[in-house]
Amino acid sequence: MGAGYAVVDTETTGFAAGGRDRVVEVAVVLLDEDGLVTGEWCTLVNPARDLGPQHIHRISAAEVWHAPTFAEVAGSLAAQLSNRVLVAHNLSFDARFLAAEFGRLGVEWPTAGLCTMKLATQYLPDRAGRSLRACCDAAGVRLVSAHSALYDAHAAAGLFANYLAKAGRPEPWRDLLDDAEHAPWPVFASSSAHLVRRGEVVAQRTSRAELVPLVRGDTVVFTGQMADPRDVWIDRAAAAGLRVIQGYVTKATRVLVAADPFSLSSKARRARAYEVPIVSEQDFGSMLARLA
């Protein structure tokens, strides 16, 4: 008989699973056949690209700086999912991204499972909407922090446990539990990658504004959504006699001004390859004051 259920949630850089978007956080909450929580697993994932809509998932580049890549945690994640029925709220979204990530490793990942959003039609007919928040409110399940993979996974797990209780015995997913035990899962080499959770910022800044003196005619480039509008910074830089280049970083670039100095954008990656200093907008403001 199957081991139970694996409730998953992912945070991503966008919606294009088969394109350039990647998983930046993945969480699994393990449930037994009765819907009781038996364990949890969660990690941030370094996507090797910019983090997309950070205002939604609230993950900073500093947090994923030393996070493992998906390839480094694939074995550990597969072990959590093995022999269990996959469950998620809006399963097609999470399954699509996980399938794409495993696919990049040459692994065909089984994506069948149960969707708490679709099941809400049957078990929560009076809900106000389809979102995880709306379904949890209708079921009386607490959702602590939306768009945090672990909290969302726990909320979806509580939602599914509510469905299990309403379904009664024999529960309608018995065949899925039995099939999960015999599902062909790929075998990964054991991984010793350190899992990183939110708030575990281990990177330290090494460049300081005083180490990057500017002179008139220096070239600067900007990346990311600044606190002040980009046009304002461009005007300030130009007024100080600096040359502003938009769109790319070259070896001649004096500094890259980033909304987040730990940025994983293509500009930031190229700047590091060329050993171009990356500074925050606050530091750049100090540098402009010195230049003036």
C-alpha positions as CSV (number, residue, x, y, z in Angstrom):
1,M,0.0,0.0,0.0
2,G,1.3,3.5,-0.8
3,A,3.0,5.7,1.8
4,G,0.5,8.6,1.5
5,Y,0.5,12.0,-0.1
6,A,3.1,14.6,-1.0
7,V,1.7,18.1,-1.1
8,V,4.0,20.4,-3.1
9,D,4.2,24.1,-3.9
10,T,6.7,26.0,-6.0
11,E,7.7,29.7,-6.4
12,T,9.0,30.6,-9.8
13,T,10.6,33.4,-11.8
14,G,7.5,33.5,-14.1
15,F,5.0,31.4,-16.0
16,A,7.0,30.0,-18.8
17,A,7.9,26.6,-17.5
18,G,9.2,25.3,-20.8
19,G,11.0,28.5,-21.6
20,R,13.4,30.6,-19.5
21,D,11.5,30.6,-16.2
22,R,12.7,28.4,-13.4
23,V,11.8,27.2,-9.9
24,V,13.2,29.4,-7.1
25,E,11.6,27.6,-4.1
26,V,10.1,24.2,-3.7
27,A,8.4,22.7,-0.6
28,V,6.9,19.3,0.2
29,V,4.6,18.5,3.1
30,L,4.1,14.8,3.7
31,L,0.8,13.4,4.7
32,D,-0.2,9.9,5.7
33,E,-3.3,8.2,4.3
34,D,-5.5,9.9,6.9
35,G,-4.2,13.4,6.1
36,L,-1.9,13.8,9.1
37,V,1.4,15.6,8.6
38,T,4.4,13.3,8.9
39,G,7.2,15.6,7.6
40,E,8.2,18.6,5.5
41,W,11.0,19.5,3.1
42,C,11.8,22.9,1.7
43,T,14.6,24.7,-0.1
44,L,15.3,27.8,-2.1
45,V,16.8,27.1,-5.5
46,N,19.4,29.2,-7.3
47,P,17.8,29.6,-10.8
48,A,21.0,31.1,-12.4
49,R,19.0,34.0,-13.7
50,D,17.1,37.0,-12.4
51,L,14.3,36.2,-9.9
52,G,11.4,37.7,-11.9
53,P,8.4,39.1,-9.9
54,Q,10.2,39.5,-6.5
55,H,7.3,41.7,-5.2
56,I,5.2,38.5,-5.4
57,H,7.4,35.8,-4.0
58,R,9.5,38.2,-1.9
59,I,12.7,36.2,-2.4
60,S,15.9,38.2,-2.6
61,A,18.9,37.4,-4.7
62,A,21.0,37.4,-1.5
63,E,18.9,34.5,-0.2
64,V,19.5,32.3,-3.3
65,W,23.1,33.3,-3.7
66,H,24.4,30.2,-2.0
67,A,21.2,28.1,-2.5
68,P,21.6,24.8,-4.4
69,T,20.7,24.5,-8.0
70,F,17.7,22.2,-8.9
71,A,20.2,19.6,-10.2
72,E,21.8,19.5,-6.7
73,V,18.5,18.9,-4.9
74,A,16.7,16.7,-7.5
75,G,17.7,13.5,-5.8
76,S,16.5,14.7,-2.4
77,L,13.3,16.0,-3.8
78,A,12.6,12.8,-5.8
79,A,13.0,10.8,-2.5
80,Q,10.3,13.0,-0.9
81,L,7.9,12.4,-3.7
82,S,8.6,8.7,-4.3
83,N,5.7,6.2,-3.5
84,R,3.3,9.1,-2.8
85,V,0.4,10.7,-4.5
86,L,1.2,14.2,-5.7
87,V,-1.1,16.9,-4.4
88,A,-1.0,20.7,-5.1
89,H,-3.3,23.7,-5.4
90,N,-3.4,24.4,-9.1
91,L,-1.5,21.2,-9.7
92,S,-1.0,21.8,-13.4
93,F,1.2,24.8,-12.6
94,D,3.5,23.1,-10.1
95,A,3.6,19.9,-12.1
96,R,4.5,21.7,-15.3
97,F,7.5,23.4,-13.6
98,L,8.8,20.3,-11.8
99,A,8.5,18.3,-15.0
100,A,10.5,21.0,-16.9
101,E,13.2,21.1,-14.2
102,F,13.5,17.3,-14.1
103,G,13.4,17.2,-17.9
104,R,16.4,19.5,-18.1
105,L,18.2,16.7,-16.2
106,G,17.0,14.1,-18.7
107,V,14.5,12.6,-16.3
108,E,10.8,12.0,-17.2
109,W,8.9,13.0,-14.2
110,P,5.4,11.6,-13.4
111,T,3.0,14.5,-13.1
112,A,-0.3,12.9,-12.3
113,G,-1.9,13.7,-9.0
114,L,-4.7,15.6,-7.2
115,C,-5.5,19.3,-7.5
116,T,-7.1,20.9,-4.4
117,M,-8.3,23.8,-6.6
118,K,-10.3,21.4,-8.8
119,L,-11.5,19.3,-5.9
120,A,-12.9,22.4,-4.3
121,T,-15.8,22.3,-6.7
122,Q,-16.9,19.2,-5.0
123,Y,-15.8,19.7,-1.4
124,L,-16.2,23.5,-1.0
125,P,-19.2,24.5,-3.1
126,D,-19.7,27.8,-1.2
127,R,-16.1,29.1,-1.6
128,A,-15.7,32.7,-2.8
129,G,-13.1,31.8,-5.4
130,R,-10.6,29.4,-6.7
131,S,-7.4,30.8,-5.1
132,L,-5.7,29.0,-2.2
133,R,-6.7,31.9,0.1
134,A,-10.4,31.6,-0.9
135,C,-10.5,27.8,-0.5
136,C,-8.7,28.0,2.8
137,D,-11.1,30.6,4.1
138,A,-14.0,28.4,3.1
139,A,-12.5,25.4,4.7
140,G,-11.4,27.2,7.9
141,V,-7.7,26.4,7.1
142,R,-5.1,28.9,8.2
143,L,-2.9,30.4,5.4
144,V,0.0,32.1,7.2
145,S,2.0,33.7,4.4
146,A,0.9,33.5,0.8
147,H,3.5,32.9,-1.9
148,S,5.9,31.2,0.5
149,A,6.3,27.6,-0.8
150,L,6.4,26.0,2.6
151,Y,3.5,28.0,4.1
152,D,1.4,27.4,0.9
153,A,2.2,23.7,0.9
154,H,1.1,23.5,4.6
155,A,-2.1,25.4,3.7
156,A,-2.8,23.1,0.7
157,A,-2.1,20.1,3.0
158,G,-4.7,21.3,5.5
159,L,-7.1,21.9,2.7
160,F,-6.6,18.3,1.4
161,A,-7.0,16.9,4.9
162,N,-10.3,18.7,5.0
163,Y,-11.4,17.0,1.8
164,L,-10.2,13.6,3.2
165,A,-12.4,14.1,6.3
166,K,-15.4,15.0,4.2
167,A,-14.8,12.1,1.8
168,G,-15.1,9.5,4.6
169,R,-14.1,5.9,4.3
170,P,-13.4,4.2,2.0
171,E,-11.7,7.4,0.6
172,P,-12.0,7.8,-3.1
173,W,-8.3,7.9,-3.9
174,R,-7.3,4.4,-2.6
175,D,-6.4,3.3,-6.1
176,L,-4.0,6.3,-6.5
177,L,-2.3,5.3,-3.2
178,D,-1.8,1.8,-4.4
179,D,-0.6,2.8,-7.8
180,A,1.9,5.3,-6.2
181,E,3.7,2.4,-4.5
182,H,4.5,0.9,-7.9
183,A,5.2,4.1,-9.9
184,P,8.6,3.9,-11.7
185,W,10.7,6.7,-10.1
186,P,14.2,7.5,-11.3
187,V,17.1,6.7,-9.1
188,F,19.4,9.7,-8.3
189,A,22.8,9.6,-6.8
190,S,22.7,10.8,-3.2
191,S,23.1,14.5,-2.8
192,S,24.8,16.4,0.0
193,A,23.7,19.8,-1.2
194,H,22.8,22.1,1.7
195,L,19.2,23.1,1.6
196,V,18.6,26.8,2.1
197,R,15.4,28.3,3.5
198,R,14.1,31.8,3.5
199,G,16.0,34.2,5.7
200,E,19.1,32.1,5.6
201,V,21.3,34.8,4.0
202,V,24.9,33.5,4.1
203,A,26.4,35.8,1.4
204,Q,28.3,38.9,2.5
205,R,28.9,42.0,0.5
206,T,32.6,42.5,-0.4
207,S,32.5,45.7,-2.5
208,R,32.1,49.0,-0.9
209,A,31.4,52.4,-2.5
210,E,34.7,53.9,-1.3
211,L,36.5,51.2,-3.3
212,V,35.0,52.4,-6.6
213,P,36.0,56.0,-7.2
214,L,34.4,57.6,-10.3
215,V,35.7,60.2,-12.7
216,R,33.9,62.1,-15.4
217,G,33.5,60.0,-18.5
218,D,33.2,56.7,-16.7
219,T,30.6,54.3,-18.1
220,V,27.8,53.1,-15.8
221,V,25.0,50.6,-16.4
222,F,21.8,50.0,-14.4
223,T,19.9,46.8,-13.7
224,G,16.8,46.0,-11.8
225,Q,13.8,48.0,-10.6
226,M,15.3,50.8,-8.4
227,A,13.6,52.5,-5.5
228,D,13.9,55.8,-7.5
229,P,12.9,55.6,-11.2
230,R,15.6,54.5,-13.6
231,D,15.2,57.8,-15.5
232,V,16.0,59.8,-12.4
233,W,19.3,57.9,-11.9
234,I,20.2,58.2,-15.5
235,D,19.7,62.0,-15.3
236,R,21.8,62.2,-12.2
237,A,24.6,60.2,-13.7
238,A,24.6,62.2,-16.9
239,A,24.6,65.5,-14.9
240,A,27.7,64.3,-13.1
241,G,29.5,63.7,-16.4
242,L,29.1,60.0,-16.5
243,R,28.3,58.0,-19.6
244,V,25.2,55.8,-19.2
245,I,24.9,52.6,-21.4
246,Q,21.6,50.8,-21.4
247,G,21.2,47.1,-22.3
248,Y,24.7,45.6,-21.8
249,V,27.8,45.5,-19.7
250,T,31.3,45.6,-21.3
251,K,34.8,45.3,-19.9
252,A,34.9,49.1,-20.1
253,T,32.0,49.5,-17.7
254,R,33.1,51.2,-14.5
255,V,30.2,50.1,-12.3
256,L,27.0,48.2,-12.6
257,V,24.3,49.9,-10.4
258,A,21.9,47.2,-9.2
259,A,18.6,47.3,-7.4
260,D,20.0,44.2,-5.6
261,P,23.8,43.9,-5.6
262,F,23.3,40.1,-5.4
263,S,21.3,40.2,-8.6
264,L,21.5,37.1,-10.9
265,S,20.5,39.0,-14.0
266,S,22.4,38.6,-17.2
267,K,24.0,42.0,-16.7
268,A,25.1,41.1,-13.2
269,R,26.6,37.7,-14.4
270,R,28.5,39.5,-17.2
271,A,29.7,42.1,-14.7
272,R,31.1,39.5,-12.4
273,A,32.8,37.7,-15.4
274,Y,34.5,41.0,-16.3
275,E,35.2,41.9,-12.7
276,V,33.1,45.0,-12.9
277,P,32.0,46.2,-9.5
278,I,28.3,45.9,-8.7
279,V,27.0,48.5,-6.3
280,S,23.6,49.4,-4.8
281,E,21.8,52.6,-5.7
282,Q,22.5,53.9,-2.2
283,D,26.2,53.4,-2.7
284,F,26.0,54.9,-6.2
285,G,24.4,58.0,-4.7
286,S,27.3,58.3,-2.4
287,M,29.7,57.9,-5.3
288,L,27.9,60.7,-7.2
289,A,28.2,63.0,-4.2
290,R,32.0,62.3,-4.0
291,L,32.3,63.0,-7.7
292,A,30.5,66.3,-7.4
